[in-house]
Amino acid sequence: MSQVFTLPDVGEGLTEADILAWKVSEGDQVTVNQVLVEIETAKSVVELPSPFAGTVQEIMVAEGETVEVGTPIIAVATSDDAPAGATDPGYTGSAPEDGLADEPVPEVQRAEEDITSGSGTSLDSAGGKALVGSGPKADPVRRRRRTRVGMRTDAEAPQGLSQSGAAAPETGAEPGAARKQGWADRLSRTGIGSAAVDLAEKAGKIRDRSETWWKSLDEPTEQPPATASIPRRPNLAKPPVRKAAKEMGIDLADVRATGDGGQVTKRDLLAYAAHMREVEGGPDTFWSATAQPADVREERIPVKGVRKATARNMVKSAFSAPHVSIFVDVDATRTMEFVKRLKESPHFEGVKVTPLLILARAVIWAAARNPQVNATWTDTEIVIKRYMNLGIAAATPRGLLVPNIKDAQDLSLRELAIALHELTQTARAGRTQPGDMQGGTLSITNIGALGIDTGTPIINPGEAAIVAFGTIKQKPWVVDGDVVPRWITTLGGSFDHRVVDGDLSARFMADVARILEEPALLLD
């Protein structure tokens, strides 16, 4: 019977979704839990698995369309609808043109086919014609003893096979009882199996290779052109930068190096990646010619999915929650030293450690000392959360996502590092689930990854605070009356003034800065 699959509610109370990409086509065979389609909701991209096994009859909604929950999107014919008498895909049905077209079928073999066909006999008593539906079926699967074909002598040749390898006719076979058969059936019945096929293929390759070699001796050697192009030498870069460039698919030879000795720094790589995302074809191919019409020189992008939800939430937050922002410069030299020690520690082997890890732990520590920043405003009360679902803003090709780490306060430093890495990788790959986007209590945006010093971030709806982490770079800094180079960063924080007063926001930001200046305070 035909089963119709409707767009489900993925469990987050959403009313509609966009069809991003179909993973199957009409006529494809599908199994239970096989991914049918990729949809984009207002929160994330979700893959929908098939609840049925069968054949895809009809795809009812095209890619790019927006449909409501409950709309039929695909029809699947279950196994009950499969057509009867389908040909076995392993049966070839005819012999190759250069093979033996006709050969007598041994009586023993014909009797075996009659038995396996399930019809008792394959011929009627009147004219010797095959009965309808009683034609030959594929050989039953049976295990044969393996033999080394190459080591057989003439006396050991399999029954029904001549010395030359061709099937020998049975002496008692009737002259008119012949039919065409495929190579798969012929090899299966003669007992050669896949070993003979592999041996023949290897022999053919060796023959072709030897013929090519002999021909090459008679032909003049072709000299390479004198003006062969010299391959470009990639720019110098440290191993972490090279690894990141490989993962991003970027050739370091294309990146402008600004580091010492012509090295490509992480900032150079990220700046190049950001530029390529904005202008994939480069600046020379972006601008349109002046003579072209205005509609050709403009690009219109439909607002839907994650972008539509982000716009709605940002407007709601900016015009409903009165924002107050404060900033603080921090000497993060000891944080950088602490990160270096963690990377060298055997306990953190294979774990990605960055300054963002220390900031995340500092935010958790400071929120415990100033609980009202980890709260939600309602018109009747302020709800203080005694748990931390720490949100991390992640830029993705489909827009800004803020998934969160559930109960981050219970994680060790190593567990928090693993959770941060998995969260960002999942978000950038577009695999964040809607449940990971809900229930956030406080967020961090790492704008320093793009070389930005600081900013005034907008609070995620339902929260009361967000911290912006600026870039860390060496600057002159006064230490005990002396000007020395230190690793300096700037923290920016935005707070809902209905929940957090000025003094509370200042104390919270000061506590976060204290941890970055001295990570050893986390041991208290």
Disulfide bonds with the S-S distance in Angstrom:
none
